[in-house]
């Protein structure tokens, strides 16, 4: 196996593939990246047995075909340390060591056979469809912040992907707040299909996708989800569990509707958060006609208070929230205004864009 590639072309795909590789391994080969050269296309594969990413890189100069695995982190560090305009030559010596040369630098890396590298079984998916990269990236960006982290309810440590009719819906919740985004697709699926993509898979997939309109192919299987772009193939195991019924969580029939400037609210939440309790992050929101008063206290008896002019005509309501959850919503929305629907001081708040938006957010109240 022998080939040469520019540092510029290799570094980005290599970093994305190596991002999947875990430092602590049960199998030594899982610390490696698989290199396969075939028909002048170099493919790089990294996996942790849960998530697998394959990057494809066309080479300008013909090379000698072959396959081998080499340490992922060391290869990334070598490529990073070389000059920007460097060309890197790879050659396999005695099928045991990989020689990496660039300019006056040379490195000899240990290898492991490609046969030892685990491959994801190519099960035929139940459901296949195409859409733009931008659409998938938006669904993830709008909802991923609400996923749980290391919750014992393991199915919350991920994101629900639901396809029904001609819509793809992504939902994430950690039990205290919920985020949902819905987009239309050019398909018609008569039976509702649900898959839970694990947290790591969501994060790695988001890194692969761009805001371009170029198409991606999605395959939702019983055990795996696969997303293919011209340059990458992403495969992840699914979480085996039942996602909560998000329809029941969405507040219905709230009569108190508040509309406020998103930027003003975001800044006010940010300033009051400074003096909120570091552990519980609670702030008190007092809604009165035309005005929102935000108050934060902490155990040191310090207090922050902000007033924001809002469009609100209902009764006075005092309600407590985790300010971080409110900040997360104001960060991901990008409209000028934000609409908050409330029933009473003990019910969840529904946050969304005032006009017909594709995202809704539910935040549970706190007792302060």
N, C-alpha and C positions, 0 to 999 in steps of 0.2 A: 504494500500500500504506500503510495507516494503522491503528494499533491502540494500545490502552493496556493495561498489565498491572502488577500490584503487584510491587514488588521481591522480596517474600517468596516469591511463587509462581514467579518467574522464576529466582532465583539458583541454587537447588540443581540443577534440570535443566541450566541453562546451564553450571555448573561441571563436571558429569559429561560433557556433550558436548564441552566445550572441553578436557577432560583427554586426549582422544584426539589432539587437534591437535598436531603437532610444530612446534617453533620453527623449525628449519631446513627449508626447503621447496625442492623443485625446481620446483613449480608455485605461483605466488603465491596462487591460489585455495584451496590446501590450508591456508593460514593463517587462512582465514575459516570462519565458521559459516553454514550455509544456513538462512534463515528462510523458511518457507512458511506463509501464512495461508489456510485453506480451511475453509468451513463452521464458522466461529467456533472452529476448533482451530488453534493455533499449533504448528508442528513445527520443532524445531531439529535440525540434522544436522551432525556433525563426523566427519571421516575422515582417515586418513593413507595410504589405499589398501590397508592391511592390515586395519584394524579400523574399523568404522563404527558410530556410535551415533545413533539418532534418538529424541528426547524429544518427547512430545505433551502439550500444555498447553491445556485448554479455557479460553477467555476469558469473563469475566463480561459484558463489554460488546461488542456487535457492532463489527467493524472492516471496513476495506476490503481485499478479498482481493488477494494478490500474492505474489511471491517475489523474494528478493535475497540476496546474501551480504555479510556485513560482518566486519571483523577480530575474531577470537574473543577474543584476549587483552585487547584494548582494551575490548571490551564487558564482559568479566568484571570488569576493573578499575573501570570506571565503575559497574557495579551494586554492587560491593562498597563503593565509596566513598560511596554515597548513604545517607541515613538509613533505618532499618529499616522504617518505616511508609510509605515513599515510593511513589507511583504513577509509572510511567514511561510516557511517550508516545513512540511511534515514528511517524515520517512520512517517506515517501520524497519527496525534492525533485528534480524534473526527471529522475527515474530515474537520477541519478548520485550523489547524496549522501543519507545517512540522517540525519535530524534526530532526536536523542534529547533529550527534555525531561523535567525533574522539578523541581517547585517553581521556584526561581529559577536552576536550573542548566540549561545547554543545551550539547549537544555535536553537532558535525557530523562524521560518519564517512564515509570513502571506501567505495565499494562495488565489487563485481565482479558481472557478470551471473550469474544462477542457472544459465543454460545451460552455463557453463564448469565447473560443479561436477560432479565425477565421481560416478556412481551405481553401486552394486553391482548386478551382474546378478542378476536374480531367478530363479536356476535352481531347478527343482523338486528338492526334497531326496529322497534315497533313503529316509530314515527320519524319521518324524514321531511325536512323542508328547508327552504333557503330564505334569507332576508339580508338586510344590510348590516355591516359591522356596527354602524352608528346606532342602529336600533337596539342591538344587544347591549352595547356599551351604556346606552342611556338607561335601560332597564336596571342594569347592575349599579350604576352610579347613583340612581335615584333611591335605591332600596338597601344596598349592602351595609350601610352604617347601623341598621337596626338589628343585624344578626347578633345572636348571643355569642359569648366567648366562654368556652369550657363550662357550659351549663350541664347539670346532670341529665336534664331532658335533652339528650344528644341530638334529637331532631330539630331543636331550635338553633344548633350551631351550624346553620346552613341556610339556604334560600330555596323556597318553593318555586318551581317552574311549572306553570299550569297552562296547558293548551286546550282550548275548547272553542268549537266553531271556527271563527277566523281571528281569534285573539290569543296573544301570549301574555300571561300575567306573571309577574315576579312579586313574591311576598316574603318579607323578613320580619321576625319579631323576637324579642328577648323576654316577653312576658310583661314588660312594663310599657313598651311602645311598639307600634306596628307601622311598617312602610309598605306601600303597594303601588306598583306602576303597571299600566296596561297599554299594550300597543296592538294595532291591527296587522294581520299577516295576509298574504295572498294564498291562503289555504282554507280548507273546510274540514274540520275534524269533528265528526258527529259525537264521539265518545270522549269525555273529559279524561285527559292524561296528566298525571301529576308525578313530578320527580323532585327529590330534595338534593341539591348540589351542596357538598360540604364546604365549609368556610374557606379552607385552603384553596379548593377548586375555584371558588368565586373570585378570590383575590388574584390567583394566577391568570385566570381567563381575562379579567379586567386589564391586566398588564399587557396581554397579547393584542387586544383589540384597539383600533384607532377610531377616530371620529369620521372616517371616510364612508362613502356610500357603497364601497365595494362589497360584493356579496360574500356571505359565509353559508356553509351548509351545516345544519344541525341534525343530529341523530339522537333521539331519546329512546333508550332501550330500557329493559327491566332493571339491569344492574349498572349501566354506564350511560354517560352523556358524552357525545363526541361533537366537537366544533372544528370545522375545517375551513381554512383560508388558503389562498394560493401558496403562502409561505410557511404556514404552521398547521399542525394537527394537534388538537388538545383533547385528551380523553381523561375522564374522571369517574371513579366509582361513585355511586349514589348512596345517600344515607338510607339505611333500611329502617323506616319508621313511618308513623302517620303524622302528618303536619296538622296543627290545630285548625279547627274550622274558623278561618279568618272572617267569614261572613257574619258570624255571631259577635265578633269583636267590634265591627264597624258601628258606631253610634247611629241610631235612627231617631228621627223626629226632633232633633235639637232646634229650639225656636230662637235662641239668642245668637244672632249673627254679628260678628265683629269683622270689620275690614280695616287693616292698617298698612302703613308703608313698610315693606319688608326690610329695607335697609335701616330705617330708624329703629324698628323692633330688634333687628340683629345687633345693632350697636348698643342699644339699651340693655339687652340681655347680657352682652359681653361685659359691660361695665358693672352691672349688679352682681354678676357671677364672681367677681373678684373678692367680694366680702361675703359670699355664701359659705355655708358649712362645707368644708373640704370633703367630708365623707358623704353627706347626703345631697349636697348641691341644691337644696330647696330654696325656691323664691315664692313670694306671695304676690299674686296678681289681683288687683282690685279694679274691676270693670265698672265704670259709671258712664252716664250719658256723655259721649264725645271724648272721654278721657280714660287712659289706662295708667294705673299707678303700680309700679313694680318695686317690691321691697325685699331686700335680702338681709339676714342676720346671721351671726356666727357665735360660737361659744365664748368668744372674747368680748362679747357685748358690742361689737362693731356693727354698723348699719349702712347700707347703700339704698338710695331711693332714686327712681327715675320716673318721669312722666312722659307719656307719648300720646299725642292727639290721634284719636281713632274715629272711625265711623261706626257708632253703636247707639241704638235707641232704646234698649231694653232695661230691665230692672238691674239694680246694683248686684254684682256677684263678686264674692271673694273666694279664690281657689288657689291651691298650692301646686307647683310643678317642679320637677327636676329641671333646672335651667339648662343643663347640658343637652337634654332631649329637645328642648325648644330651639337651642342654637343649631343642632344638627339639621333640623328641618329648614330653618332660615338660610342655612349654608347651601343646601342642595337645590332649593327652589331658586329660579332666576327671574321671576316676574317682578313687576314694580310693587304690587300689593300682595298681601296674603290674607286669606279668609279663614277665620276661626269660628267654628260652630260649637256652642255649649248648650247643655240642657240645664244643669244646675251645678252647685259647688261640689257635688260628690260624684259627678259623672265624667267620663273621658271627654277630651276635646278632640274635635276633628279639624285638621289643618289641611288646606289645599289652595290651589290657585283660584282666584275669583272667577275667571272665565273658564271655559271648558278645558280643564287640564287633564293630563294622563296619570297624575299621581295623587294619592291621598295618604294622610298620616294620622295615626291615632296615638295620643299621649294620655296615659293614666294619671289621675291627680294624686297628690301626696298629702298626707296629714301633717300639718306643721304646728 
